[in-house]
Amino acid sequence: MASIMVAVGLTIAAAGFAGYYVLQAMVHMVRQVKQVFQSLSKSAFSGALLPIKGK
């Protein structure tokens, strides 16, 4: 019975550590995605709202 409790505890601890590292990776990816969108909005769409000449 005690070995089952130890195994359950170690599994919960492993899941906690894995979750922590997944969340840290997601935070890093969100920062990178925000930077990509900011650079795209400055370069790719900068001239999209210019008026059309001749109309």
C-alpha positions as CSV (number, residue, x, y, z in Angstrom):
1,M,0.0,0.0,0.0
2,A,2.8,2.4,0.8
3,S,4.5,1.8,-2.5
4,I,1.4,2.7,-4.3
5,M,1.2,6.0,-2.4
6,V,4.8,6.7,-3.2
7,A,4.2,6.0,-6.9
8,V,1.1,8.3,-6.9
9,G,3.1,11.0,-5.2
10,L,5.9,10.8,-7.7
11,T,3.5,10.8,-10.6
12,I,1.8,13.9,-9.3
13,A,5.1,15.6,-8.8
14,A,6.3,14.7,-12.3
15,A,3.0,16.0,-13.7
16,G,3.5,19.3,-11.8
17,F,7.1,19.8,-13.1
18,A,6.0,18.9,-16.6
19,G,3.1,21.4,-16.4
20,Y,5.4,24.1,-15.2
21,Y,7.9,23.7,-18.0
22,V,5.0,23.6,-20.6
23,L,3.6,26.8,-19.2
24,Q,7.1,28.5,-19.4
25,A,7.5,27.4,-23.0
26,M,4.1,28.8,-23.9
27,V,4.9,32.1,-22.3
28,H,8.1,32.3,-24.4
29,M,6.2,31.3,-27.6
30,V,3.5,34.0,-26.9
31,R,6.2,36.7,-26.7
32,Q,7.7,35.5,-30.0
33,V,4.3,35.4,-31.7
34,K,3.6,39.0,-30.5
35,Q,6.9,40.2,-31.9
36,V,6.2,38.6,-35.3
37,F,2.7,40.2,-35.5
38,Q,4.1,43.6,-34.5
39,S,6.8,43.4,-37.2
40,L,4.2,42.3,-39.8
41,S,1.8,45.0,-38.9
42,K,4.6,47.6,-39.3
43,S,6.0,46.4,-42.6
44,A,3.4,44.4,-44.6
45,F,0.4,46.5,-43.9
46,S,1.9,50.0,-43.7
47,G,0.8,51.0,-47.2
48,A,-2.5,49.2,-47.3
49,L,-4.7,52.1,-46.3
50,L,-3.4,54.6,-48.9
51,P,-6.0,56.2,-51.1
52,I,-6.3,55.0,-54.7
53,K,-5.2,57.6,-57.1
54,G,-7.5,58.5,-60.0
55,K,-10.8,58.0,-58.2
